Amino acid sequence: MEKQKSCRERIGEHLKSRLEDIKAALKNDEKREEYESYILSVDKSIIYKVCLSWGGPADYFFIELKEDKEAIYIASIRYQFQDWFDSAERYLEGEEFDLVADMFSYLTEI
C-alpha cells in the first residue's frame, strides 16, 4: 500500500488547481456562478499581533477576533516564540487563554 503524500507535499498542486478554477470563473459568467456555488463560507476575522519582544529571541501573542450576530469575541489566542531561524507556536487554552484574553480586553476594551 502506497503512503499518501502529506499536505505539505500536496499544497502546491492543490493551490494551482484552485487558482485555475478562479481564473476560469472570472472569464465566464456561467463558470462564475458554478464556482460561487462551491464556496462553503466567507468568514471575517481580525488578528491582533501583540509584540512582547523582538530580535533574538522574540515573542508575540496573536489574538483572533470573530464576529457573530450578537458580539465580537476572542476565537483563539496563539503564542509564538522565535529565536534566530527557529520558531515555535502554541494555542492557548483554559486558564492561559483566560489570562491573556483578560489582558487583551483591558488594553483594547473588547
Residue pairs with C-beta under 8 A, 6 or more apart in sequence:
21 35
22 35
24 31
24 35
25 31
25 32
25 34
25 35
25 36
26 32
43 66
44 66
44 67
45 64
45 65
45 66
45 75
46 64
46 65
47 62
47 63
47 64
47 65
48 62
48 63
48 65
48 104
48 108
49 60
49 61
49 62
50 60
50 61
50 62
50 63
50 104
50 107
51 58
51 60
52 58
52 59
52 60
52 61
53 59
56 82
56 83
56 84
57 81
57 82
57 83
57 84
58 81
58 82
58 83
59 79
59 80
59 81
59 82
60 79
60 80
61 77
61 78
61 79
61 80
61 100
61 104
62 77
62 78
62 79
62 80
63 74
63 76
63 77
63 100
63 101
63 104
64 74
64 75
64 76
64 77
64 78
65 72
65 73
65 74
65 75
65 110
66 72
66 73
66 75
67 73
72 110
74 101
74 104
74 105
74 110
76 91
77 91
77 92
77 96
77 97
77 100
77 101
77 104
78 89
78 90
78 91
78 92
79 89
79 90
79 91
79 92
79 100
80 87
80 88
80 89
81 87
81 88
81 89
92 100
104 110
